[in-house]
Amino acid sequence: EDKAAVYAGMWLKMYDEYKKKVGLLTSGEIKDLLKKRNISQRQLSKLLSIGEKDITRYINGAIQSRIIDKMLRLVMDDEAYSRINILFLNNEIKQKRTLLK
């Protein structure tokens, strides 16, 4: 295993330990969220109206803000996710209707 991969793994572990300590979702928990909802990073980024690269950064260890963390937790919650999804789909329909006019 090359040194860069070893160092990357060490950094990820340290960042995840920090995230746990301050009550933020870890990289693994964000990956689990994608699996639970069966959505891609792109779909999650659209749902939260944030950049797709931001999701990648959080999975790779970057520390998300508390606001982003709360938004991610809402997507984890079944009832909240249903409501968010309905709002998102309604917004997509409105945008498509506007484009067709």
Secondary structure, 3 states (H helix, E strand, C coil): CCHHHHHHHHHHHHHHHHHHHHCCCCHHHHHHHHHHHCCCHHHHHHHHCCCHHHHHHHHCCCCCCHHHHHHHHHHHCHHHHHHHHHHHHHHHHHHHHHHHC
